[in-house]
């Protein structure tokens, strides 16, 4: 009994056990790796750097936009000022009568001419000789010819006979003639090609390389005896120009006729001169109310 108690008491005491094959304590690996505070600091630094870069980019973009905006404002101001100046100039130009400016310029030229002439004659000098100092000999001769031509035209205004009148019309039409040299060249080349194809012409090259059409007799094409002009067909523009010239001539003729009548557009001419016209007007004031029905019947062709 005593031995069993002894064993029981022995077993009731706590016994400390020591592991035999346990591994030695490992050192903490966190000492070799960065801590959480270091990672947070690095992340904050990178975020701050990114924010700084973005702020710099935003500031540079804002400066660029501001510079462009200032340039646009300057251009707009320049355009506005230019438009205002042009508008003022156009308004002044429209408000000024060109005929008045021409008249003032002509009066100023006459006044300057008369003043220079008076001063020259007062000094006892030759006015024409002094005025000729401002012109060359060639310019003076051209001016004299121009004045002489104007005087001839001025003297040739009065009606002489129908032949002279037709000559004046012809010369006026010649002054207004504007030949189409390009169309003439095309028609000439077409005529030369047709004649060369038919065997009537031969193309010869000159020493300077120019191609010349020569007929069988060795003369240049075309001569005064050529009849190719009868095959000419004017274009639509030439026909319209001819019609316009004829209409203009007819309008001038009718205008002169109305002017000779004193502006009366009445087609019923019952007088032979101005005195006879006045006499007929006096008769008409008294008798038109009685003869109106007879005249209307004559116009309708129903008079007995």
LOTI-853701 format. One record per residue (C-alpha): y negated, z negated, x negated. Coordinates in steps of 0.2 Angstrom, whole numbers, padded with zeros to 4 digits, always signed. Example, Ala and Ser with C-alpha at 12.3 -4.5 7.8 and 13.67 -1.06 7.14 Angstrom:
+0022-0039-0062+0005-0036-0068
***
This chain:
+0000+0000+0000-0012-0004-0014-0009+0012-0022-0013+0022-0007-0029+0012-0004-0033+0015-0022-0031+0034-0020-0040+0034-0003-0055+0025-0011-0054+0037-0026-0055+0052-0014-0069+0045-0004-0081+0046-0019-0091+0062-0021-0086+0073-0034-0097+0085-0043-0089+0101-0047-0096+0113-0061-0092+0131-0060-0082+0137-0075-0084+0156-0075-0102+0157-0068-0114+0170-0075-0129+0163-0085-0146+0163-0075-0154+0181-0076-0172+0182-0081-0185+0187-0067-0187+0206-0067-0204+0204-0059-0212+0200-0076-0208+0218-0082-0215+0227-0066-0233+0227-0059-0236+0213-0047-0243+0217-0029-0261+0212-0034-0261+0226-0047-0254+0239-0035-0267+0234-0022-0281+0235-0036-0275+0252-0042-0275+0259-0024-0292+0252-0021-0299+0260-0037-0291+0277-0032-0298+0276-0014-0315+0272-0021-0314+0287-0033-0309+0299-0019-0323+0292-0008-0336+0294-0023-0330+0312-0025-0331+0316-0007-0348+0309-0006-0354+0319-0021-0347+0335-0013-0355+0331+0004-0372+0328-0005-0371+0344-0015-0367+0354+0001-0381+0345+0010-0393+0350-0004-0387+0368-0003-0390+0369+0015-0407+0361+0013-0411+0374+0000-0405+0388+0011-0415+0381+0026-0431+0380+0016-0429+0398+0010-0426+0404+0028-0442+0394+0034-0452+0403+0020-0445+0420+0025-0449+0416+0043-0467+0411+0039-0470+0426+0028-0463+0438+0042-0474+0429+0055-0490+0431+0044-0486+0449+0041-0483+0453+0059-0500+0444+0063-0509+0455+0051-0501+0471+0057-0504+0466+0075-0523+0463+0071-0524+0479+0061-0515+0489+0076-0527+0481+0089-0542+0485+0079-0536+0503+0076-0532+0505+0095-0549+0498+0100-0558+0510+0088-0562+0528+0095-0556+0541+0083-0569+0553+0090-0582+0540+0087-0577+0537+0069-0576+0556+0066-0594+0558+0073-0600+0544+0062-0592+0551+0047-0600+0568+0050-0617+0560+0053-0616+0551+0037-0611+0566+0028-0626+0576+0035-0638+0561+0032-0632+0560+0014-0634+0579+0012-0652+0579+0019-0657+0564+0008-0650+0572-0008-0659+0588-0003-0676+0579+0000-0675+0569-0016-0670+0585-0026-0684+0595-0019-0696+0581-0021-0692+0581-0040-0695+0599-0041-0676+0604-0045-0665+0617-0037-0654+0608-0024-0640+0621-0024-0639+0621-0043-0638+0602-0044-0625+0601-0030-0614+0614-0039-0613+0602-0054-0600+0592-0044-0588+0607-0042-0579+0619-0054-0582+0637-0054-0565+0640-0045-0568+0628-0032-0586+0635-0029-0579+0653-0027-0566+0647-0015-0579+0638-0005-0590+0653-0004-0576+0664+0002-0571+0651+0015-0589+0650+0022-0590+0669+0022-0574+0670+0031-0580+0658+0044-0596+0668+0046-0586+0684+0049-0575+0675+0062-0591+0668+0071-0599+0685+0071-0583+0693+0078-0582+0682+0093-0591+0693+0105-0582+0706+0114-0584+0724+0107-0570+0734+0114-0552+0732+0119-0546+0738+0102-0555+0725+0093-0550+0712+0105-0531+0717+0103-0534+0716+0084-0541+0698+0085-0526+0693+0096-0514+0701+0084-0522+0692+0069-0522+0675+0078-0503+0677+0082-0500+0682+0063-0509+0665+0058-0497+0656+0070-0481+0665+0064-0469+0654+0055-0454+0665+0049-0437+0658+0047-0432+0663+0029-0415+0655+0030-0410+0665+0046-0417+0680+0037-0407+0678+0022-0391+0675+0033-0394+0691+0043-0398+0701+0027-0382+0695+0018-0372+0699+0034-0379+0717+0035-0375+0720+0016-0357+0714+0019-0355+0726+0034-0362+0740+0024-0351+0736+0009-0336+0735+0020-0339+0752+0027-0342+0760+0010-0360+0764+0012-0365+0751-0001-0359+0745-0018-0362+0728-0025-0369+0729-0043-0372+0715-0055-0388+0715-0065-0390+0709-0083-0396+0692-0077-0381+0690-0066-0389+0694-0049-0379+0704-0037-0388+0718-0029-0383+0730-0016-0386+0749-0020-0382+0763-0009-0374+0780-0013-0391+0787-0020-0394+0772-0031-0408+0765-0021-0409+0747-0017-0404+0741+0001-0412+0742+0013-0425+0756+0013-0439+0761+0025-0427+0773+0033-0414+0760+0037-0410+0758+0056-0401+0742+0056-0415+0733+0064-0411+0741+0081-0395+0730+0081-0404+0714+0079-0401+0701+0093-0414+0687+0093-0408+0670+0096-0412+0659+0111-0426+0649+0102-0435+0666+0097-0434+0672+0115-0441+0655+0122-0455+0656+0109-0460+0673+0115-0460+0667+0133-0471+0652+0129-0483+0664+0119-0484+0675+0134-0487+0661+0146-0500+0654+0135-0509+0670+0134-0508+0672+0153-0515+0654+0155-0530+0659+0143-0533+0674+0153-0534+0665+0170-0545+0651+0163-0557+0664+0157-0557+0672+0174-0560+0656+0182-0574+0652+0170-0583+0669+0174-0582+0664+0193-0590+0647+0189-0574+0637+0192-0570+0644+0209-0551+0645+0211-0552+0655+0228-0541+0670+0226-0550+0679+0240-0564+0688+0230-0577+0696+0242-0591+0698+0230-0596+0710+0215-0608+0698+0206-0616+0681+0207-0630+0686+0218-0618+0695+0230-0607+0679+0230-0622+0668+0235-0626+0680+0249-0608+0680+0256-0609+0661+0255-0624+0660+0266-0616+0672+0279-0600+0662+0279-0610+0646+0283-0616+0654+0299-0602+0666+0304-0585+0659+0297-0582+0650+0313-0583+0666+0323-0573+0677+0311-0559+0665+0306-0547+0671+0319-0550+0689+0314-0547+0685+0296-0531+0675+0300-0525+0690+0310-0528+0702+0296-0518+0690+0284-0504+0689+0296-0504+0708+0299-0505+0706+0318-0523+0713+0320-0524+0728+0332
***
